[in-house]
Amino acid sequence: MANTPQAKKRIRRNDRRAVVNTNRVSRIRSFIKKVETAVEAGDKKEATDALQAMQPELARGVSKGIFHKNTASRKLSRLSKRVAALK
């Protein structure tokens, strides 16, 4: 259990930030899911639009410290390859 006032404040702050970060992760996953569903449906235009919308969200997640930059780069690369492979 936290004894010092600073440790108690950190616990309060961490709880507030956890909610914000959880919402951010959920939002980014939703953008990724839109791209994946469009690719599975075979709709190239919708998949391309969804990929364009996902890129800045993913980059924002990296800048906020939610995702590691290599993880975001890998996700973007793999999804881009799948979208490009559509006819």
Sequence and secondary structure as in RCSB ss.txt:
>XXXX:A:sequence
MANTPQAKKRIRRNDRRAVVNTNRVSRIRSFIKKVETAVEAGDKKEATDALQAMQPELARGVSKGIFHKNTASRK
LSRLSKRVAALK
>XXXX:A:secstr
   SHHHHHHHHHHHHHHHHHHHHHHHHHHHHHHHHHHHHHT HHHHHHHHHHHHHHHHHHHHTTSS HHHHHHH
HHHHHHHHHT  
